[in-house]
Amino acid sequence: MYLPDLKHDFRKYVFLNMIGSFGISLYILADTFFISKGLGTDGLAALNLALPVFNFLNGFGLMFGIGGATKFSIFYCHTDRIDTDRIFTNTILGMGGIVLIFEILGIFFARPLTILLGADEHIFQLTYDYLRMVLLFSPAFLLNQVMLCFIRNDSAPKLATAAMLIGSAANVILDYDFIFVRQMGMKGAALATCTAPLISMAVMSLHIISGWNAFQFRFFRPSLPMIQEIASLGFSSFVNELAAGIVMMIFNFLLLHLEGNTGVAAYGIVANIAIVVTSLYTGISYGVQPLMSREHGAHDKKALQYLLSAAMKLTVCISVIIYFSVFYTSIQIAGIFNSSHDQNLQLMAENGLRLYFIAIPFMGVNVIHTVFFTSLEKPKPAQILSMLRGVILVIPFAVIFSRLWNVTGIWLAVPAAELAACIVGILIYFLQIRQEIVPKPKDPFEAYYD
């Protein structure tokens, strides 16, 4: 592709998706802020115990959304409309089975799940109220993720961004109304969050109504091989989110043992700021993925080199800015969510922000490597990288480090895991991937990305 056009597409897709992804991350941050003001430390702890469910929902939504949209994008210009409809239809059908599981959990197993997540008698009801509402609205969260991915890949990134931002803005407004005006407490916070994806999908429906969509649901017979392929392409995204949920649960258990509900509340502050920050990397990956898939389908190796290089440079620049910003404003950030002026909570959150965010640059590189491998239809390297950074490394590090350095060790577990995974990702790139997009390097010691 002509380079100026590719640069324009990169700026447009990445910028819009960074804004949109940042906006959608405000779902949880708005809850965190308003719950901290309305329900204090117990509310923060309850929210953080329920948050892993969001990771599981987002994981399954992204697995089918990213997987299906990647397949859709690769075939977009090389196949008949009926084939793109078949991809979308099988994506929805595959997701349907997952929706059923979450609904059963919400209806019949919300109470035992609340106990499993670690809620004690002080915060059980708060955690249960939030968790059950989110589980019952799981179809909205999952379908919203799939629609965002497909519409983004269907040459409508502006609409996808608008949908995410409008949904997030509605969430913030409803949070204030339900928690403070209507005095609905934790149920109100959950209801506000669950309304956001419905509003987002209403905005995206304009793409369907206008007739510009290159996909639609048709009554095809389900294709198990296609569903498996779609899930495989999106599996690394699923692992990233699933692992984040599992890690959050492990960290919650460790902090409950060391510092009680105050420790979990402090982690809630750190984790929610991290969600907002990592949403920027997610936005970069969402924006560059359709372009990488397109250029891979067109066999344009120079374009792939440019996209990878541009994404990496942007990620590193953002990482440096974010880390120093968080480091020097950690006192103020922790104070925003510490309405009870708990000194122990304040100190733990400050320390956590400064140490946990050392992981940020390595995390960004890992996210870009993962989406790059997926876009090249190489799910195994992407899955390996996701498993390493998400589960295989971080959980043992958290357990071992917590025994050695208590809460400080927990904060350092994520940076250690992301750094180790980053090294593995670079090795995979050089040993397995690079020769495919740069067949004959001029110099074996040339820069990492041309």
C-alpha positions in Angstrom: 0.0 0.0 0.0 1.2 3.6 -0.7 3.0 4.7 2.5 1.3 8.1 3.0 -2.1 6.4 2.8 -1.0 3.8 5.3 0.3 6.4 7.7 -3.1 8.2 7.4 -5.0 5.0 8.1 -2.7 4.2 11.1 -3.3 7.6 12.6 -7.0 7.5 12.0 -7.6 3.9 13.3 -5.2 4.1 16.2 -6.2 7.5 17.5 -9.9 6.8 17.3 -9.6 3.4 19.0 -7.3 4.8 21.7 -10.0 7.3 22.5 -12.8 4.7 22.3 -10.9 2.1 24.4 -10.0 4.8 27.0 -13.7 5.8 27.1 -14.9 2.3 27.6 -12.4 1.8 30.5 -14.3 4.5 32.3 -17.1 2.0 32.9 -15.2 0.7 35.9 -13.3 3.8 36.8 -16.5 5.7 37.2 -17.9 3.0 39.4 -14.7 3.1 41.5 -14.8 6.8 42.0 -18.5 7.1 42.8 -18.5 3.9 45.0 -15.5 5.2 46.9 -17.4 8.4 47.6 -20.7 6.8 48.4 -19.7 3.5 50.1 -16.1 4.1 51.3 -13.5 1.4 51.8 -15.9 -1.5 52.0 -17.5 -0.5 48.7 -14.1 -0.3 47.0 -13.2 -3.8 48.4 -16.5 -5.2 47.2 -16.1 -3.8 43.7 -12.6 -5.2 43.4 -13.7 -8.6 44.4 -16.4 -8.5 41.7 -14.2 -7.1 39.0 -12.7 -10.4 37.7 -16.1 -11.2 36.3 -15.7 -8.3 33.9 -12.4 -9.8 32.8 -14.1 -13.1 32.0 -16.9 -11.3 30.1 -14.5 -9.2 28.1 -12.3 -12.2 27.5 -15.0 -14.2 25.8 -16.3 -11.2 24.0 -12.9 -10.4 22.6 -12.2 -14.0 21.8 -15.2 -14.1 19.4 -15.0 -10.5 18.5 -11.3 -10.2 17.6 -11.3 -13.8 16.1 -14.3 -13.2 14.0 -13.4 -9.7 13.0 -9.8 -10.8 12.0 -11.2 -13.5 9.8 -13.7 -11.0 8.4 -11.0 -8.5 7.7 -8.8 -11.0 5.9 -11.6 -12.1 3.6 -13.2 -8.7 3.3 -12.0 -7.9 -0.2 -11.4 -11.4 -1.5 -14.8 -13.2 -1.1 -18.5 -12.9 -1.6 -20.8 -11.2 0.9 -22.3 -14.6 1.9 -19.0 -15.7 3.2 -18.6 -12.6 5.5 -22.1 -13.2 6.7 -21.3 -16.8 7.5 -18.3 -15.6 9.6 -20.4 -13.1 11.5 -23.2 -15.7 12.0 -20.9 -18.3 13.4 -19.3 -15.8 15.6 -22.7 -15.0 17.2 -23.6 -18.7 17.4 -20.3 -19.6 19.1 -20.8 -16.8 21.6 -24.4 -17.9 22.4 -23.2 -20.9 24.4 -21.0 -18.7 26.5 -23.9 -16.4 27.2 -26.0 -19.3 28.5 -23.3 -20.2 31.0 -23.1 -16.6 32.4 -26.9 -16.4 32.7 -27.0 -19.7 34.6 -24.3 -18.4 37.0 -26.2 -15.1 37.5 -29.6 -16.8 38.2 -28.5 -19.8 40.3 -24.9 -19.4 41.5 -24.3 -15.7 42.3 -24.2 -16.3 46.1 -21.7 -19.2 46.1 -19.6 -17.3 43.5 -19.6 -14.2 45.8 -18.2 -16.4 48.6 -15.7 -18.0 46.3 -14.3 -14.5 45.3 -13.5 -13.9 49.0 -16.3 -11.6 50.3 -16.6 -11.7 54.1 -19.7 -10.8 56.1 -18.9 -7.1 56.0 -19.0 -6.8 52.2 -20.9 -9.9 51.1 -24.1 -8.1 50.2 -22.3 -5.2 48.4 -20.3 -7.7 46.3 -23.3 -9.9 45.6 -25.5 -7.0 44.4 -22.9 -5.9 41.9 -21.9 -9.4 40.8 -25.4 -10.7 40.1 -26.4 -7.6 38.1 -23.4 -7.9 35.9 -23.9 -11.6 35.3 -27.5 -11.1 34.3 -26.6 -8.5 31.8 -23.8 -10.6 30.3 -25.4 -10.9 26.8 -25.2 -7.1 26.5 -21.5 -7.0 27.4 -20.6 -9.9 25.1 -22.6 -8.7 22.1 -21.3 -5.2 22.5 -17.7 -6.4 22.3 -18.4 -8.5 19.1 -20.2 -5.6 17.4 -17.4 -3.1 18.2 -14.8 -5.5 16.7 -16.8 -6.1 13.5 -17.9 -2.5 12.9 -14.3 -1.3 13.5 -13.1 -3.8 10.9 -16.0 -2.8 8.5 -14.4 0.6 7.9 -16.4 2.4 10.5 -13.9 3.1 13.3 -15.5 6.5 14.0 -18.9 5.0 14.7 -17.3 2.4 17.0 -15.5 5.1 18.9 -18.6 7.2 19.2 -20.5 4.2 20.5 -17.9 3.5 23.2 -17.7 7.1 24.3 -21.5 7.7 24.4 -21.9 4.5 26.4 -19.2 5.5 28.8 -20.6 9.0 29.2 -24.0 7.5 30.0 -22.4 5.3 32.6 -20.9 8.2 34.4 -24.1 10.2 34.4 -26.2 7.2 35.6 -23.6 6.3 38.3 -24.1 9.7 39.9 -27.9 9.6 39.5 -28.3 6.0 40.8 -25.8 6.2 43.7 -26.3 9.7 45.0 -29.7 11.0 43.8 -31.7 7.8 43.9 -29.7 6.3 46.8 -29.5 2.8 45.1 -26.1 2.0 46.4 -24.1 -0.9 44.9 -27.1 -2.0 42.8 -27.3 1.4 41.3 -23.6 1.3 40.4 -24.0 -2.1 38.7 -27.2 -1.0 36.9 -25.4 2.1 35.5 -22.5 0.0 34.2 -24.9 -2.6 32.7 -26.8 0.1 30.8 -23.7 1.4 29.0 -23.3 -1.5 26.5 -27.0 -1.3 25.6 -26.6 2.4 24.7 -23.4 1.6 22.8 -25.1 -1.0 20.7 -28.0 1.4 20.0 -25.5 3.8 18.5 -23.8 1.1 16.5 -27.1 0.0 15.0 -26.9 3.1 12.8 -24.3 1.1 10.8 -26.7 -1.6 10.1 -29.7 0.7 9.5 -27.7 2.7 7.0 -27.0 -0.4 4.9 -23.2 0.2 4.8 -22.5 -3.0 6.7 -20.7 -5.9 4.9 -21.9 -8.4 7.4 -25.2 -9.5 8.9 -26.7 -12.5 10.8 -28.2 -15.2 8.6 -29.7 -18.5 9.5 -26.8 -20.7 8.4 -26.2 -24.1 9.8 -23.5 -23.7 12.5 -20.0 -24.7 11.4 -18.0 -26.1 14.2 -14.6 -25.9 12.3 -15.3 -22.2 11.6 -16.2 -21.5 15.2 -13.1 -23.2 16.4 -11.0 -21.2 14.0 -12.6 -17.9 15.1 -12.0 -18.8 18.7 -8.4 -19.8 18.0 -7.7 -16.5 16.3 -9.1 -14.6 19.3 -7.8 -17.0 22.0 -4.8 -14.8 22.9 -7.2 -11.9 23.7 -9.3 -14.2 25.7 -6.3 -15.5 27.7 -5.2 -11.9 28.3 -8.5 -11.0 29.9 -9.0 -14.3 31.6 -5.5 -14.2 33.1 -6.1 -10.6 34.3 -9.2 -11.9 36.1 -7.4 -14.8 37.7 -4.5 -12.6 38.7 -6.9 -10.2 40.3 -8.5 -13.0 42.3 -5.1 -14.3 43.4 -4.0 -10.8 44.4 -7.2 -10.2 46.3 -6.7 -13.4 48.3 -3.1 -12.6 49.1 -4.0 -9.1 50.1 -6.9 -10.2 52.2 -4.5 -12.5 54.1 -1.9 -9.7 54.6 -4.0 -6.6 55.0 -7.7 -7.5 55.0 -10.3 -5.5 53.2 -8.1 -2.4 53.2 -5.5 -4.2 51.2 -8.1 -5.2 48.6 -9.3 -1.6 48.5 -5.8 -0.4 47.8 -5.4 -2.9 45.1 -8.7 -1.7 43.7 -7.3 1.7 43.2 -4.1 0.4 41.6 -6.0 -2.1 39.4 -8.5 0.4 38.2 -5.9 3.0 37.2 -4.1 0.2 35.4 -7.2 -0.7 33.5 -7.4 2.9 32.2 -3.7 2.9 31.3 -3.8 -0.5 29.6 -6.9 0.6 27.7 -4.5 2.9 25.7 -2.5 -0.1 24.6 -5.7 -2.0 23.9 -6.8 0.9 21.7 -3.5 0.8 19.8 -3.9 -2.9 19.2 -7.6 -2.5 18.2 -6.6 0.2 15.8 -3.7 -1.5 14.2 -5.2 -5.0 14.0 -7.6 -4.3 11.0 -4.7 -2.8 9.2 -2.3 -5.6 9.9 -4.9 -8.2 8.9 -5.6 -6.3 5.7 -1.9 -6.0 4.7 -1.3 -9.6 5.7 -4.2 -10.6 3.4 -2.6 -8.4 0.6 0.9 -10.0 1.3 2.4 -6.5 1.7 5.4 -7.1 3.9 6.7 -3.5 3.9 3.3 -2.3 5.2 3.4 -4.9 8.0 6.9 -3.7 8.9 5.8 -0.1 9.1 2.7 -0.9 11.2 4.6 -2.9 13.7 7.3 -0.3 14.0 4.8 2.6 14.3 2.8 0.7 16.9 5.9 -0.1 19.0 7.2 3.4 18.9 3.9 4.9 19.9 3.6 2.4 22.7 7.0 3.1 24.2 6.5 6.9 24.1 3.1 6.6 25.9 4.7 4.2 28.4 7.4 6.7 29.4 4.9 9.5 29.8 2.4 7.4 31.8 5.0 6.0 34.2 6.5 9.3 35.3 3.0 10.9 35.4 1.8 8.2 37.8 5.0 8.2 39.8 4.9 11.9 40.6 1.1 12.1 41.1 0.6 8.9 43.1 -0.3 10.8 46.3 -3.1 12.7 44.5 -4.4 9.7 42.6 -4.7 7.6 45.8 -6.3 10.6 47.6 -9.1 10.9 45.0 -10.4 7.4 45.9 -9.7 7.6 49.7 -12.8 9.5 50.8 -12.5 8.0 54.3 -9.0 9.4 54.7 -7.6 6.0 55.7 -3.9 6.5 56.2 -3.1 2.8 55.7 -5.1 2.7 52.5 -3.4 5.9 51.3 0.2 4.6 51.9 -0.5 1.2 50.3 -2.1 2.7 47.2 0.8 5.2 46.7 3.4 2.5 47.0 1.4 0.2 44.8 1.1 2.7 42.0 4.8 3.5 42.0 5.9 -0.2 41.9 3.1 -1.8 39.9 3.4 0.6 37.0 7.1 -0.3 36.4 5.4 -3.0 34.2 3.8 -0.5 31.9 6.4 -0.4 29.0 6.8 -4.2 28.9 3.1 -4.7 29.0 2.6 -2.4 26.0 5.2 -4.2 24.0 3.6 -7.6 24.9 0.1 -6.3 23.8 1.5 -5.2 20.4 3.4 -8.4 19.8 0.3 -10.4 20.6 -2.0 -8.6 18.2 0.8 -8.7 15.5 1.1 -12.5 15.8 -2.7 -12.9 15.7 -3.0 -10.7 12.6 -0.5 -12.9 10.8 -2.8 -15.9 11.6 -0.2 -17.3 14.0 -2.3 -17.9 17.1 0.1 -20.2 18.9 2.9 -17.6 19.5 0.3 -15.2 20.6 -1.3 -17.7 22.9 2.1 -18.6 24.4 2.9 -15.0 25.1 -0.5 -14.4 26.6 -0.3 -17.5 28.9 3.2 -16.5 30.0 2.4 -13.0 31.0 -1.0 -13.7 32.2 -0.8 -16.9 34.3 2.3 -19.0 34.1 4.7 -16.3 35.4 2.7 -13.8 37.4 0.9 -16.1 39.8 4.1 -17.9 41.0 5.9 -14.5 41.2 3.0 -13.1 43.3 3.0 -16.0 45.7 6.8 -16.2 46.1 7.3 -12.4 46.2 4.5 -12.0 48.8 6.3 -14.4 51.1 9.6 -12.6 50.6 8.5 -8.9 50.8 4.8 -9.0 51.8 2.6 -6.4 50.0 5.6 -4.9 48.2 6.3 -8.3 46.7 2.7 -8.4 45.3 3.2 -5.0 43.6 6.4 -6.3 42.0 5.0 -9.5 40.6 3.4 -8.0 37.5 6.5 -6.0 36.4 8.6 -9.2 36.8 6.2 -11.2 34.8 5.7 -8.6 32.0 9.5 -8.2 31.7 10.1 -12.0 31.3 7.2 -12.3 28.8 8.6 -9.3 26.9 11.9 -11.1 26.5 10.2 -14.2 25.2 8.1 -12.2 22.8 11.2 -10.6 21.3 12.8 -14.0 20.9 9.7 -15.4 19.2 9.7 -12.4 16.8 13.4 -12.8 15.9 13.5 -16.6 15.7 10.1 -17.3 14.1 8.4 -14.3 12.6 10.9 -11.7 11.4 12.2 -13.8 8.5 8.7 -13.9 7.1 8.3 -10.2 6.8 12.0 -9.3 6.3 13.3 -12.3 4.2 16.9 -11.0 3.8 18.0 -8.7 6.4 21.0 -6.6 5.4 22.7 -6.7 8.8 22.1 -9.3 11.5 22.7 -6.6 14.1 20.3 -4.0 12.6 17.8 -2.2 14.8 15.0 -4.2 16.4 12.4 -2.8 14.1 13.3 -1.0 10.9 
